[in-house]
Amino acid sequence: MSEGDLYQVGSRTCGCVDCIEDYPPAQYGDRPRQAGCVGRWQVRYRTPEGQQRQKTVESRADAVLLLRTQAVGRGA
């Protein structure tokens, strides 16, 4: 997505492989293992004035919608 970036933010309560690695159980407590991450999504985009912004949302669908909304607002 060239209009902005989105990526998933890890969570200390998630049990996916990446979050277990980033937040070790010895330090953050045990949690059940799971296949997918439950972390929030962070969106980075530029305003029509060229300022960089970021926002964190609950789901990937919300992140994609936000990016599309920002692109329409810029006339893309």
GUKEKOL-145673 format. One record per residue: residue number from 1; residue in one letter; chain; x, y, z of N, C-alpha, C, O, CB in turn. Coordinates in steps of 0.02 Angstrom, whole numbers, plus 50000, padded with zeros to 5 digits. Last residue first. Glycine has a CB too. Layout:
REM GUKEKOL-145673
drenvex k:NUM | r:A | c:A | n_east:X | n_north:Y | n_up:Z | ca_east:X | ca_north:Y | ca_up:Z | c_east:X | c_north:Y | c_up:Z | o_east:X | o_north:Y | o_up:Z | cb_east:X | cb_north:Y | cb_up:Z .
...
//
This chain:
REM GUKEKOL-145673
drenvex k:76 | r:A | c:A | n_east:49675 | n_north:50552 | n_up:49799 | ca_east:49710 | ca_north:50499 | ca_up:49763 | c_east:49662 | c_north:50451 | c_up:49731 | o_east:49682 | o_north:50403 | o_up:49698 | cb_east:49756 | cb_north:50461 | cb_up:49810 .
drenvex k:75 | r:G | c:A | n_east:49631 | n_north:50655 | n_up:49878 | ca_east:49615 | ca_north:50658 | ca_up:49807 | c_east:49650 | c_north:50605 | c_up:49766 | o_east:49656 | o_north:50612 | o_up:49705 | cb_east:49632 | cb_north:50725 | cb_up:49780 .
drenvex k:74 | r:R | c:A | n_east:49644 | n_north:50644 | n_up:50010 | ca_east:49699 | ca_north:50677 | ca_up:49975 | c_east:49687 | c_north:50683 | c_up:49901 | o_east:49727 | o_north:50711 | o_up:49864 | cb_east:49764 | cb_north:50641 | cb_up:49988 .
drenvex k:73 | r:G | c:A | n_east:49533 | n_north:50570 | n_up:50043 | ca_east:49538 | ca_north:50638 | ca_up:50068 | c_east:49593 | c_north:50679 | c_up:50035 | o_east:49589 | o_north:50740 | o_up:50031 | cb_east:49550 | cb_north:50638 | cb_up:50142 .
drenvex k:72 | r:V | c:A | n_east:49570 | n_north:50448 | n_up:49990 | ca_east:49516 | ca_north:50484 | ca_up:49959 | c_east:49518 | c_north:50557 | c_up:49980 | o_east:49507 | o_north:50602 | o_up:49939 | cb_east:49448 | cb_north:50453 | cb_up:49978 .
drenvex k:71 | r:A | c:A | n_east:49669 | n_north:50414 | n_up:50084 | ca_east:49688 | ca_north:50421 | ca_up:50013 | c_east:49634 | c_north:50461 | c_up:49976 | o_east:49650 | o_north:50503 | o_up:49934 | cb_east:49698 | cb_north:50351 | cb_up:49980 .
drenvex k:70 | r:Q | c:A | n_east:49595 | n_north:50403 | n_up:50201 | ca_east:49647 | ca_north:50455 | ca_up:50196 | c_east:49666 | c_north:50467 | c_up:50124 | o_east:49679 | o_north:50524 | o_up:50104 | cb_east:49709 | cb_north:50435 | cb_up:50238 .
drenvex k:69 | r:T | c:A | n_east:49517 | n_north:50292 | n_up:50169 | ca_east:49485 | ca_north:50356 | ca_up:50183 | c_east:49534 | c_north:50413 | c_up:50177 | o_east:49518 | o_north:50466 | o_up:50150 | cb_east:49454 | cb_north:50355 | cb_up:50254 .
drenvex k:68 | r:R | c:A | n_east:49616 | n_north:50193 | n_up:50158 | ca_east:49576 | ca_north:50211 | ca_up:50099 | c_east:49542 | c_north:50279 | c_up:50109 | o_east:49538 | o_north:50318 | o_up:50062 | cb_east:49523 | cb_north:50156 | cb_up:50085 .
drenvex k:67 | r:L | c:A | n_east:49660 | n_north:50190 | n_up:50292 | ca_east:49706 | ca_north:50207 | ca_up:50237 | c_east:49668 | c_north:50230 | c_up:50175 | o_east:49686 | o_north:50279 | o_up:50144 | cb_east:49752 | cb_north:50148 | cb_up:50220 .
drenvex k:66 | r:L | c:A | n_east:49542 | n_north:50148 | n_up:50356 | ca_east:49572 | ca_north:50213 | ca_up:50372 | c_east:49619 | c_north:50236 | c_up:50317 | o_east:49619 | o_north:50294 | o_up:50297 | cb_east:49609 | cb_north:50209 | cb_up:50439 .
drenvex k:65 | r:L | c:A | n_east:49526 | n_north:50021 | n_up:50299 | ca_east:49475 | ca_north:50072 | ca_up:50288 | c_east:49503 | c_north:50142 | c_up:50302 | o_east:49490 | o_north:50189 | o_up:50265 | cb_east:49414 | cb_north:50059 | cb_up:50333 .
drenvex k:64 | r:V | c:A | n_east:49639 | n_north:49958 | n_up:50353 | ca_east:49634 | ca_north:49966 | ca_up:50280 | c_east:49583 | c_north:50020 | c_up:50264 | o_east:49594 | o_north:50061 | o_up:50220 | cb_east:49614 | cb_north:49899 | cb_up:50247 .
drenvex k:63 | r:A | c:A | n_east:49603 | n_north:49963 | n_up:50489 | ca_east:49665 | ca_north:49994 | ca_up:50466 | c_east:49662 | c_north:50007 | c_up:50391 | o_east:49680 | o_north:50061 | o_up:50368 | cb_east:49726 | cb_north:49951 | cb_up:50483 .
drenvex k:62 | r:D | c:A | n_east:49487 | n_north:49886 | n_up:50494 | ca_east:49484 | ca_north:49957 | ca_up:50513 | c_east:49545 | c_north:49995 | c_up:50487 | o_east:49540 | o_north:50053 | o_up:50466 | cb_east:49478 | cb_north:49965 | cb_up:50590 .
drenvex k:61 | r:A | c:A | n_east:49544 | n_north:49763 | n_up:50457 | ca_east:49492 | ca_north:49793 | ca_up:50415 | c_east:49485 | c_north:49868 | c_up:50430 | o_east:49478 | o_north:49908 | o_up:50384 | cb_east:49424 | cb_north:49758 | cb_up:50426 .
drenvex k:60 | r:R | c:A | n_east:49626 | n_north:49737 | n_up:50566 | ca_east:49657 | ca_north:49751 | ca_up:50502 | c_east:49606 | c_north:49785 | c_up:50455 | o_east:49624 | o_north:49830 | o_up:50418 | cb_east:49684 | cb_north:49685 | cb_up:50470 .
drenvex k:59 | r:S | c:A | n_east:49569 | n_north:49820 | n_up:50719 | ca_east:49570 | ca_north:49765 | ca_up:50670 | c_east:49604 | c_north:49787 | c_up:50605 | o_east:49611 | o_north:49847 | o_up:50591 | cb_east:49499 | cb_north:49741 | cb_up:50655 .
drenvex k:58 | r:E | c:A | n_east:49589 | n_north:49931 | n_up:50808 | ca_east:49581 | ca_north:49863 | ca_up:50833 | c_east:49590 | c_north:49808 | c_up:50781 | o_east:49617 | o_north:49755 | o_up:50797 | cb_east:49514 | cb_north:49856 | cb_up:50862 .
drenvex k:57 | r:V | c:A | n_east:49721 | n_north:50053 | n_up:50778 | ca_east:49651 | ca_north:50030 | ca_up:50775 | c_east:49649 | c_north:49956 | c_up:50794 | o_east:49701 | o_north:49922 | o_up:50796 | cb_east:49621 | cb_north:50041 | cb_up:50704 .
drenvex k:56 | r:T | c:A | n_east:49817 | n_north:50197 | n_up:50793 | ca_east:49812 | ca_north:50126 | ca_up:50809 | c_east:49738 | c_north:50108 | c_up:50812 | o_east:49698 | o_north:50142 | o_up:50844 | cb_east:49847 | cb_north:50110 | cb_up:50876 .
drenvex k:55 | r:K | c:A | n_east:49897 | n_north:50310 | n_up:50682 | ca_east:49839 | ca_north:50294 | ca_up:50723 | c_east:49839 | c_north:50219 | c_up:50734 | o_east:49857 | o_north:50180 | o_up:50689 | cb_east:49773 | cb_north:50318 | cb_up:50690 .
drenvex k:54 | r:Q | c:A | n_east:49998 | n_north:50448 | n_up:50631 | ca_east:49989 | ca_north:50376 | ca_up:50644 | c_east:49930 | c_north:50367 | c_up:50690 | o_east:49914 | o_north:50410 | o_up:50731 | cb_east:50052 | cb_north:50345 | cb_up:50675 .
drenvex k:53 | r:R | c:A | n_east:50061 | n_north:50561 | n_up:50505 | ca_east:50017 | ca_north:50544 | ca_up:50561 | c_east:50018 | c_north:50469 | c_up:50571 | o_east:50036 | o_north:50431 | o_up:50526 | cb_east:49944 | cb_north:50570 | cb_up:50549 .
drenvex k:52 | r:Q | c:A | n_east:50156 | n_north:50690 | n_up:50432 | ca_east:50149 | ca_north:50619 | ca_up:50445 | c_east:50107 | c_north:50608 | c_up:50508 | o_east:50117 | o_north:50643 | o_up:50559 | cb_east:50218 | cb_north:50585 | cb_up:50453 .
drenvex k:51 | r:Q | c:A | n_east:50098 | n_north:50817 | n_up:50322 | ca_east:50119 | ca_north:50797 | ca_up:50390 | c_east:50108 | c_north:50723 | c_up:50400 | o_east:50057 | o_north:50695 | o_up:50379 | cb_east:50081 | cb_north:50838 | cb_up:50444 .
drenvex k:50 | r:G | c:A | n_east:50047 | n_north:50859 | n_up:50201 | ca_east:50112 | ca_north:50826 | ca_up:50201 | c_east:50137 | c_north:50805 | c_up:50270 | o_east:50192 | o_north:50779 | o_up:50275 | cb_east:50162 | cb_north:50869 | cb_up:50170 .
drenvex k:49 | r:E | c:A | n_east:49920 | n_north:50906 | n_up:50191 | ca_east:49973 | ca_north:50957 | ca_up:50200 | c_east:50043 | c_north:50926 | c_up:50202 | o_east:50092 | o_north:50962 | o_up:50205 | cb_east:49960 | cb_north:50995 | cb_up:50265 .
drenvex k:48 | r:P | c:A | n_east:49846 | n_north:50790 | n_up:50189 | ca_east:49852 | ca_north:50828 | ca_up:50127 | c_east:49905 | c_north:50883 | c_up:50130 | o_east:49933 | o_north:50904 | o_up:50079 | cb_east:49784 | cb_north:50860 | cb_up:50110 .
drenvex k:47 | r:T | c:A | n_east:49950 | n_north:50678 | n_up:50290 | ca_east:49892 | ca_north:50722 | ca_up:50280 | c_east:49899 | c_north:50757 | c_up:50213 | o_east:49953 | o_north:50755 | o_up:50182 | cb_east:49886 | cb_north:50773 | cb_up:50339 .
drenvex k:46 | r:R | c:A | n_east:50007 | n_north:50511 | n_up:50276 | ca_east:50021 | ca_north:50582 | ca_up:50272 | c_east:49956 | c_north:50621 | c_up:50259 | o_east:49913 | o_north:50598 | o_up:50221 | cb_east:50073 | cb_north:50597 | cb_up:50216 .
drenvex k:45 | r:Y | c:A | n_east:50015 | n_north:50371 | n_up:50392 | ca_east:49994 | ca_north:50404 | ca_up:50330 | c_east:50014 | c_north:50477 | c_up:50332 | o_east:50036 | o_north:50503 | o_up:50384 | cb_east:49917 | cb_north:50396 | cb_up:50319 .
drenvex k:44 | r:R | c:A | n_east:50008 | n_north:50216 | n_up:50472 | ca_east:50046 | ca_north:50278 | ca_up:50462 | c_east:50027 | c_north:50306 | c_up:50394 | o_east:50024 | o_north:50270 | o_up:50345 | cb_east:50124 | cb_north:50266 | cb_up:50467 .
drenvex k:43 | r:V | c:A | n_east:49927 | n_north:50117 | n_up:50589 | ca_east:49925 | ca_north:50146 | ca_up:50522 | c_east:49966 | c_north:50210 | c_up:50522 | o_east:49958 | o_north:50252 | o_up:50566 | cb_east:49851 | cb_north:50159 | cb_up:50499 .
drenvex k:42 | r:Q | c:A | n_east:49932 | n_north:49967 | n_up:50678 | ca_east:49952 | ca_north:50037 | ca_up:50676 | c_east:49955 | c_north:50059 | c_up:50603 | o_east:49983 | o_north:50024 | o_up:50560 | cb_east:50021 | cb_north:50047 | cb_up:50712 .
drenvex k:41 | r:W | c:A | n_east:49823 | n_north:49857 | n_up:50761 | ca_east:49855 | ca_north:49876 | ca_up:50699 | c_east:49871 | c_north:49950 | c_up:50701 | o_east:49831 | o_north:49991 | o_up:50722 | cb_east:49810 | cb_north:49859 | cb_up:50638 .
drenvex k:40 | r:R | c:A | n_east:49843 | n_north:49748 | n_up:50906 | ca_east:49811 | ca_north:49801 | ca_up:50868 | c_east:49851 | c_north:49816 | c_up:50805 | o_east:49907 | o_north:49790 | o_up:50796 | cb_east:49804 | cb_north:49865 | cb_up:50911 .
drenvex k:39 | r:G | c:A | n_east:49858 | n_north:49567 | n_up:50920 | ca_east:49878 | ca_north:49636 | ca_up:50932 | c_east:49841 | c_north:49685 | c_up:50888 | o_east:49810 | o_north:49666 | o_up:50838 | cb_east:49952 | cb_north:49643 | cb_up:50919 .
drenvex k:38 | r:V | c:A | n_east:49840 | n_north:49435 | n_up:50908 | ca_east:49780 | ca_north:49473 | ca_up:50925 | c_east:49797 | c_north:49547 | c_up:50938 | o_east:49755 | o_north:49585 | o_up:50963 | cb_east:49747 | cb_north:49443 | cb_up:50987 .
drenvex k:37 | r:C | c:A | n_east:49905 | n_north:49322 | n_up:50785 | ca_east:49916 | ca_north:49375 | ca_up:50834 | c_east:49850 | c_north:49413 | c_up:50846 | o_east:49810 | o_north:49421 | o_up:50800 | cb_east:49970 | cb_north:49424 | cb_up:50809 .
drenvex k:36 | r:G | c:A | n_east:49872 | n_north:49144 | n_up:50773 | ca_east:49872 | ca_north:49213 | ca_up:50748 | c_east:49880 | c_north:49264 | c_up:50803 | o_east:49864 | o_north:49250 | o_up:50861 | cb_east:49809 | cb_north:49227 | cb_up:50710 .
drenvex k:35 | r:A | c:A | n_east:49889 | n_north:49027 | n_up:50852 | ca_east:49919 | ca_north:49032 | ca_up:50786 | c_east:49925 | c_north:49105 | c_up:50763 | o_east:49977 | o_north:49125 | o_up:50737 | cb_east:49877 | cb_north:48993 | cb_up:50735 .
drenvex k:34 | r:Q | c:A | n_east:49939 | n_north:49021 | n_up:51025 | ca_east:49890 | ca_north:49027 | ca_up:50973 | c_east:49924 | c_north:49039 | c_up:50906 | o_east:49982 | o_north:49060 | o_up:50905 | cb_east:49840 | cb_north:49085 | cb_up:50989 .
drenvex k:33 | r:R | c:A | n_east:49958 | n_north:48968 | n_up:51196 | ca_east:49986 | ca_north:48976 | ca_up:51128 | c_east:49928 | c_north:48982 | c_up:51078 | o_east:49875 | o_north:48952 | o_up:51088 | cb_east:50032 | cb_north:48916 | cb_up:51110 .
drenvex k:32 | r:P | c:A | n_east:49910 | n_north:49058 | n_up:51342 | ca_east:49900 | ca_north:49003 | ca_up:51296 | c_east:49929 | c_north:49019 | c_up:51227 | o_east:49925 | o_north:49075 | o_up:51202 | cb_east:49826 | cb_north:48987 | cb_up:51289 .
drenvex k:31 | r:R | c:A | n_east:50041 | n_north:49123 | n_up:51446 | ca_east:49977 | ca_north:49131 | ca_up:51412 | c_east:49971 | c_north:49075 | c_up:51360 | o_east:50021 | o_north:49049 | o_up:51337 | cb_east:49971 | cb_north:49202 | cb_up:51378 .
drenvex k:30 | r:D | c:A | n_east:50138 | n_north:49173 | n_up:51588 | ca_east:50116 | ca_north:49123 | ca_up:51539 | c_east:50050 | c_north:49142 | c_up:51508 | o_east:50008 | o_north:49173 | o_up:51540 | cb_east:50111 | cb_north:49054 | cb_up:51572 .
drenvex k:29 | r:G | c:A | n_east:50228 | n_north:49330 | n_up:51604 | ca_east:50179 | ca_north:49280 | ca_up:51625 | c_east:50159 | c_north:49233 | c_up:51568 | o_east:50164 | o_north:49250 | o_up:51509 | cb_east:50117 | cb_north:49315 | cb_up:51651 .
drenvex k:28 | r:Y | c:A | n_east:50333 | n_north:49413 | n_up:51573 | ca_east:50265 | ca_north:49439 | ca_up:51564 | c_east:50210 | c_north:49390 | c_up:51582 | o_east:50151 | o_north:49406 | o_up:51575 | cb_east:50256 | cb_north:49462 | cb_up:51494 .
drenvex k:27 | r:Q | c:A | n_east:50452 | n_north:49343 | n_up:51599 | ca_east:50446 | ca_north:49412 | ca_up:51621 | c_east:50374 | c_north:49437 | c_up:51620 | o_east:50355 | o_north:49477 | o_up:51663 | cb_east:50488 | cb_north:49457 | cb_up:51576 .
drenvex k:26 | r:A | c:A | n_east:50430 | n_north:49216 | n_up:51551 | ca_east:50465 | ca_north:49223 | ca_up:51615 | c_east:50456 | c_north:49294 | c_up:51643 | o_east:50454 | o_north:49304 | o_up:51704 | cb_east:50539 | cb_north:49207 | cb_up:51607 .
drenvex k:25 | r:P | c:A | n_east:50375 | n_north:49237 | n_up:51422 | ca_east:50332 | ca_north:49217 | ca_up:51478 | c_east:50365 | c_north:49225 | c_up:51547 | o_east:50331 | o_north:49239 | o_up:51596 | cb_east:50311 | cb_north:49145 | cb_up:51469 .
drenvex k:24 | r:P | c:A | n_east:50433 | n_north:49382 | n_up:51332 | ca_east:50445 | ca_north:49315 | ca_up:51359 | c_east:50400 | c_north:49299 | c_up:51420 | o_east:50389 | o_north:49342 | o_up:51463 | cb_east:50518 | cb_north:49308 | cb_up:51379 .
drenvex k:23 | r:Y | c:A | n_east:50388 | n_north:49464 | n_up:51206 | ca_east:50368 | ca_north:49470 | ca_up:51276 | c_east:50374 | c_north:49401 | c_up:51309 | o_east:50324 | o_north:49365 | o_up:51314 | cb_east:50294 | cb_north:49498 | cb_up:51282 .
drenvex k:22 | r:D | c:A | n_east:50442 | n_north:49421 | n_up:51084 | ca_east:50451 | ca_north:49491 | ca_up:51105 | c_east:50436 | c_north:49502 | c_up:51179 | o_east:50467 | o_north:49544 | o_up:51211 | cb_east:50406 | cb_north:49536 | cb_up:51063 .
drenvex k:21 | r:E | c:A | n_east:50403 | n_north:49286 | n_up:51084 | ca_east:50473 | ca_north:49304 | ca_up:51078 | c_east:50486 | c_north:49375 | c_up:51103 | o_east:50535 | o_north:49387 | o_up:51139 | cb_east:50496 | cb_north:49297 | cb_up:51005 .
drenvex k:20 | r:I | c:A | n_east:50266 | n_north:49298 | n_up:51093 | ca_east:50301 | ca_north:49260 | ca_up:51145 | c_east:50375 | c_north:49277 | c_up:51144 | o_east:50407 | o_north:49283 | o_up:51197 | cb_east:50291 | cb_north:49183 | cb_up:51135 .
drenvex k:19 | r:C | c:A | n_east:50243 | n_north:49365 | n_up:50973 | ca_east:50232 | ca_north:49401 | ca_up:51037 | c_east:50265 | c_north:49364 | c_up:51096 | o_east:50290 | o_north:49396 | o_up:51142 | cb_east:50157 | cb_north:49408 | cb_up:51050 .
drenvex k:18 | r:D | c:A | n_east:50276 | n_north:49264 | n_up:50879 | ca_east:50312 | ca_north:49328 | ca_up:50879 | c_east:50304 | c_north:49365 | c_up:50946 | o_east:50353 | o_north:49392 | o_up:50971 | cb_east:50287 | cb_north:49372 | cb_up:50823 .
drenvex k:17 | r:V | c:A | n_east:50184 | n_north:49159 | n_up:50911 | ca_east:50256 | ca_north:49148 | ca_up:50915 | c_east:50294 | c_north:49215 | c_up:50920 | o_east:50339 | o_north:49221 | o_up:50961 | cb_east:50279 | cb_north:49109 | cb_up:50853 .
drenvex k:16 | r:C | c:A | n_east:50045 | n_north:49215 | n_up:51016 | ca_east:50075 | ca_north:49195 | ca_up:50952 | c_east:50151 | c_north:49192 | c_up:50959 | o_east:50179 | o_north:49219 | o_up:51007 | cb_east:50054 | cb_north:49245 | cb_up:50895 .
drenvex k:15 | r:G | c:A | n_east:49974 | n_north:49255 | n_up:51127 | ca_east:50013 | ca_north:49193 | ca_up:51132 | c_east:50043 | c_north:49170 | c_up:51066 | o_east:50065 | o_north:49113 | o_up:51061 | cb_east:49970 | cb_north:49140 | cb_up:51159 .
drenvex k:14 | r:C | c:A | n_east:49958 | n_north:49415 | n_up:51205 | ca_east:49950 | ca_north:49371 | ca_up:51147 | c_east:49995 | c_north:49310 | c_up:51155 | o_east:50047 | o_north:49313 | o_up:51187 | cb_east:49966 | cb_north:49409 | cb_up:51081 .
drenvex k:13 | r:T | c:A | n_east:49984 | n_north:49507 | n_up:51300 | ca_east:49936 | ca_north:49455 | ca_up:51318 | c_east:49925 | c_north:49405 | c_up:51262 | o_east:49887 | o_north:49357 | o_up:51270 | cb_east:49870 | cb_north:49487 | cb_up:51337 .
drenvex k:12 | r:R | c:A | n_east:50069 | n_north:49599 | n_up:51246 | ca_east:50095 | ca_north:49558 | ca_up:51301 | c_east:50047 | c_north:49502 | c_up:51321 | o_east:50068 | o_north:49455 | o_up:51354 | cb_east:50109 | cb_north:49602 | cb_up:51362 .
drenvex k:11 | r:S | c:A | n_east:50072 | n_north:49611 | n_up:51069 | ca_east:50036 | ca_north:49620 | ca_up:51132 | c_east:50065 | c_north:49574 | c_up:51185 | o_east:50084 | o_north:49517 | o_up:51171 | cb_east:49960 | cb_north:49606 | cb_up:51122 .
drenvex k:10 | r:G | c:A | n_east:50128 | n_north:49705 | n_up:50922 | ca_east:50126 | ca_north:49648 | ca_up:50968 | c_east:50091 | c_north:49664 | c_up:51033 | o_east:50082 | o_north:49723 | o_up:51051 | cb_east:50196 | cb_north:49624 | cb_up:50982 .
drenvex k:9 | r:V | c:A | n_east:50043 | n_north:49774 | n_up:50788 | ca_east:50081 | ca_north:49789 | ca_up:50848 | c_east:50073 | c_north:49730 | c_up:50896 | o_east:50017 | o_north:49708 | o_up:50910 | cb_east:50058 | cb_north:49856 | cb_up:50882 .
drenvex k:8 | r:Q | c:A | n_east:50052 | n_north:49759 | n_up:50613 | ca_east:50022 | ca_north:49737 | ca_up:50676 | c_east:50070 | c_north:49748 | c_up:50734 | o_east:50130 | o_north:49734 | o_up:50729 | cb_east:50003 | cb_north:49663 | cb_up:50671 .
drenvex k:7 | r:Y | c:A | n_east:50043 | n_north:49899 | n_up:50500 | ca_east:50074 | ca_north:49839 | ca_up:50528 | c_east:50043 | c_north:49822 | c_up:50595 | o_east:50013 | o_north:49864 | o_up:50628 | cb_east:50151 | cb_north:49849 | cb_up:50535 .
drenvex k:6 | r:L | c:A | n_east:50038 | n_north:50000 | n_up:50357 | ca_east:50003 | ca_north:49972 | ca_up:50414 | c_east:50040 | c_north:49909 | c_up:50436 | o_east:50066 | o_north:49871 | o_up:50395 | cb_east:49929 | cb_north:49956 | cb_up:50396 .
drenvex k:5 | r:D | c:A | n_east:50067 | n_north:50154 | n_up:50272 | ca_east:50091 | ca_north:50090 | ca_up:50297 | c_east:50046 | c_north:50066 | c_up:50353 | o_east:50018 | o_north:50106 | o_up:50391 | cb_east:50164 | cb_north:50096 | cb_up:50322 .
drenvex k:4 | r:G | c:A | n_east:50010 | n_north:50231 | n_up:50120 | ca_east:50028 | ca_north:50231 | ca_up:50190 | c_east:50052 | c_north:50163 | c_up:50210 | o_east:50057 | o_north:50118 | o_up:50168 | cb_east:49968 | cb_north:50253 | cb_up:50234 .
drenvex k:3 | r:E | c:A | n_east:49997 | n_north:50216 | n_up:49986 | ca_east:49965 | ca_north:50275 | ca_up:50016 | c_east:49983 | c_north:50283 | c_up:50090 | o_east:49971 | o_north:50336 | o_up:50119 | cb_east:49890 | cb_north:50271 | cb_up:50008 .
drenvex k:2 | r:S | c:A | n_east:50045 | n_north:50095 | n_up:49944 | ca_east:50089 | ca_north:50153 | ca_up:49937 | c_east:50061 | c_north:50215 | c_up:49970 | o_east:50098 | o_north:50264 | o_up:49980 | cb_east:50102 | cb_north:50166 | cb_up:49865 .
drenvex k:1 | r:M | c:A | n_east:50042 | n_north:49941 | n_up:50000 | ca_east:50000 | ca_north:50000 | ca_up:50000 | c_east:50044 | c_north:50062 | c_up:50000 | o_east:50076 | o_north:50078 | o_up:50050 | cb_east:49952 | cb_north:50000 | cb_up:50060 .
//
